[in-house]
Amino acid sequence: MAILEVKNVGKRFGGLQALSDVNLSVAENSVHAIIGPNGAGKSTLLNCLVGKLIPDTGSVMFDGQSVLGRKPYEINQMGISRVFQTPEIFGDLTVMENMMIPCFAKRDGSFRMHAIESVGNESEITGRAEHMLEDMHLIDKREMHAAAMSRGDKRRLEIAMCLAQDPRLLLLDEPTAGMARADTNNTIDLLKRIKEERDITIAIIEHDMHVVFSLAERITVLAQGTPLVEDTPDKIKGHPKVREAYLGETQQAA
């Protein structure tokens, strides 16, 4: 069953057709990767999914509800969280202070946000933040200013902040960009664990094919704003259209 449905989406910026007739279906509780060369339209598509851009044509449905015309915070309230290519954390705050921000609110069964108003709410918020940091192996850095963290730990903190909001769909934009290989492998292991332990769907934009083939259950390949092929990782490897898009090889040469 699809939790995210993109149908016939198009987006133009002046004379540039960034997306053209894009169709995408992301199955619930799956890991779906969106790949393609630079300029393929990946980030434009992601921005359409989270309300930063409104497509010129087509529809974007999340769990049967349209996301079009909604503000980014409203889409977040629906159960969609996004991890940006550059970690979006507050560098002048400590790790613990960053983690407490999303813990000040939680979702009810309808995924509406509401304040925690119970007696002793401060201890509840602190406890939830500490639990998330322990789960992400960051508790020993709780008093560190976030700006002093490594890129891998910043990414881990940002993912923790997203997960504290109990999303149903986690969108990851180049989550390993700029990382050393050790941090990249740690991020792969973290995302695998998240997928195993949580009732969550993950959609990932990524250039690193090691990351893509380590995580994805299904892959959509974009080129010049148009889907080339969508299939399982085994069938994507060596696909002539993919080789042509990435390597400039013709199908006959492949």
ZISULQUI-V804213 format. One record per pair of residues at least 4 apart in sequence whose ideal C-beta (glycine too) atoms are under 6 Angstrom apart, sorted by sequence separation. I is the first residue (numbers start at 1). J is the second residue. D is the distance in whole Angstrom. If there is no record, write none. Layout:
i=<I:I>
j=<J:J>
d=<D:D>
This chain:
i=<36:41:70:84:93:107:108:123:144:149:179:193:194:209:212:231:243:249:12:13:47:48:61:62:70:75:93:116:133:134:149:179:206:222:223:231:244:249:26:36:47:133:206:236:243:11:48:60:220:221:11:34:60:67:90:105:116:176:221:10:89:133:9:10:220:229:49:176:240:243:175:229:8:9:228:219:240:6:7:62:216:219:228:6:51:5:51:136:213:51:104:221:4:19:50:103:223:2:18:188:51:136:191:2:3:19:50:100:103:18:103:188:1:151:152:132:151:100:99:170:152:174:50:79:132:169:170:171:172:173:176:11:99:99:152:176:77:11:12:11:9:10:95:96:10:95:10:98:9:94:95:8:7:94:95:7:6:91:5:91:89:4:102:107:3:103:102:102:89:87:87:89:89:87:83:83:83:81:81:81:79:85:79:80:81:82:83:84:85:83:85:46:46:42:30:31:32:33:34:29:28:26:35:33:42:41:40:33:40:31:41:31:36:31:32:33:34:35:36:30:36:24:3:20:22:19:20:18:17:37>
j=<40:45:74:88:97:111:112:127:148:153:183:197:198:213:216:235:247:253:17:18:52:53:66:67:75:80:98:121:138:139:154:184:211:227:228:236:249:254:32:42:53:139:212:242:249:18:55:67:227:228:19:42:68:75:98:113:124:184:229:19:98:142:19:20:230:239:60:187:251:254:187:241:21:22:241:233:254:22:23:78:233:236:245:24:70:25:71:156:233:72:125:242:26:41:72:125:245:25:41:211:75:160:215:27:28:44:75:125:128:44:129:214:28:178:179:160:179:129:129:200:183:205:82:111:164:201:202:203:204:205:208:44:132:133:186:211:113:55:56:56:55:56:141:142:57:142:58:146:58:143:144:58:58:145:146:59:60:146:61:147:146:62:161:166:63:164:164:165:154:154:155:157:158:158:158:159:162:162:165:167:167:173:168:169:170:171:172:173:174:175:177:173:205:205:201:202:203:204:205:201:201:203:212:212:222:222:222:216:223:215:225:216:221:217:218:219:220:221:222:217:223:220:201:225:227:225:226:225:225:245>
d=<3:6:4:5:4:5:6:6:6:4:4:6:6:6:5:4:5:5:5:6:4:5:6:5:5:5:5:5:5:5:5:5:5:6:5:5:5:5:5:6:4:4:5:6:5:5:5:5:6:5:4:5:6:5:5:5:6:4:5:5:5:6:6:5:4:6:6:5:4:5:6:5:5:4:5:6:4:6:6:6:6:5:6:4:5:6:6:5:5:4:6:5:4:5:6:5:4:5:5:6:5:4:6:6:4:6:6:6:4:4:5:5:5:6:6:5:6:5:4:6:3:6:5:5:5:5:5:5:4:5:5:6:6:6:6:5:5:5:6:6:5:5:5:4:4:5:6:5:4:6:5:4:6:6:6:5:5:5:4:3:5:6:5:5:6:5:4:5:6:4:6:6:6:5:6:6:6:4:6:4:5:5:4:5:6:4:5:6:4:6:5:6:6:5:6:5:5:5:5:6:6:6:6:5:6:5:4:4:5:5:4:5:6:5:5:5:5:6:4:5:6:6:5:5:6:5:5:5:6:6>
